[in-house]
Amino acid sequence: DAGVTQSPTHLIKTRGQHVTLRCSPISGHKSVSWYQQVLGQGPQFIFQYYEKEERGRGNFPDRFSARQFPNYSSELNVNALLLGDSALYLCASSPDRGNPTYNEQFFGPGTRLTVL
Amino acid sequence: AQKVTQAQTEISVVEKEDVTLDCVYETRDTTYYLFWYKQPPSGELVFLIRRNSFDEQNEISGRYSWNFQKSTSSFNFTITASQVVDSAVYFCALRPNSGYSTLTFGKGTMLLVSP
């Protein structure tokens, strides 16, 4: 079975631009979470979506937004890019069957965003 | 608020040595899960182990073992007989025992295993 996939793998943007990152979860997984990992730090939670609804949001500005589609894939959008947005953006999916035992998160390879 | 602290930023060992990675956590939840993930240079986070807060039994899985002590809020991870392929950044993470699966990560410990 295919794991979590993300596109693109690498991206270079300039300050002020907008970027869209995409994620396809593991088949059957209905929950998608986004994390930002700045170089030398651990991943920081940005958003969690389940059944197209936002279930959680981390401490990120409104420039960050996301959505989930009927096929459970997801997009992360970042507007007015800043140099500090340069990071590895990780997507994770989980089945979320209601029992926390099954709420394991499986991570994709990430999208490395560089803002110049 | 939840917090995970990994005080060791980098550890260097020689192949076949045992190495222990430290993790201390803070949470107000009475039940929760603790994890260790490995991140090789490729960037993908690889799940290693999980422990729930209501089971303090320590276990061994192959070359991996962990020591969970709720009294000191610590969840240390040991690799026995380290190998060069173990070189990576290791993250400790915490998740509340609820329907949401959000993880709080530590800053990671870089492990370098030399031949």
Chai-1 contact restraints between the chains, C-beta under 6 A:
chainA,res_idxA,chainB,res_idxB,connection_type,confidence,min_distance_angstrom,max_distance_angstrom,comment,restraint_id
A,Q41,B,K107,contact,1.0,0.0,6.0,A-B,restraint_1
A,G42,B,F91,contact,1.0,0.0,6.0,A-B,restraint_2
A,G42,B,F105,contact,1.0,0.0,6.0,A-B,restraint_3
A,G42,B,G106,contact,1.0,0.0,6.0,A-B,restraint_4
A,G42,B,K107,contact,1.0,0.0,6.0,A-B,restraint_5
A,G42,B,G108,contact,1.0,0.0,6.0,A-B,restraint_6
A,P43,B,F105,contact,1.0,0.0,6.0,A-B,restraint_7
A,F45,B,T102,contact,1.0,0.0,6.0,A-B,restraint_8
A,Q48,B,T102,contact,1.0,0.0,6.0,A-B,restraint_9
A,R55,B,Y100,contact,1.0,0.0,6.0,A-B,restraint_10
A,G56,B,Y100,contact,1.0,0.0,6.0,A-B,restraint_11
A,G56,B,T102,contact,1.0,0.0,6.0,A-B,restraint_12
A,L88,B,G43,contact,1.0,0.0,6.0,A-B,restraint_13
A,S94,B,S101,contact,1.0,0.0,6.0,A-B,restraint_14
A,P100,B,N97,contact,1.0,0.0,6.0,A-B,restraint_15
A,N103,B,S101,contact,1.0,0.0,6.0,A-B,restraint_16
A,Q105,B,S101,contact,1.0,0.0,6.0,A-B,restraint_17
A,F107,B,L45,contact,1.0,0.0,6.0,A-B,restraint_18
A,P109,B,G43,contact,1.0,0.0,6.0,A-B,restraint_19
A,P109,B,E44,contact,1.0,0.0,6.0,A-B,restraint_20
A,G110,B,G43,contact,1.0,0.0,6.0,A-B,restraint_21
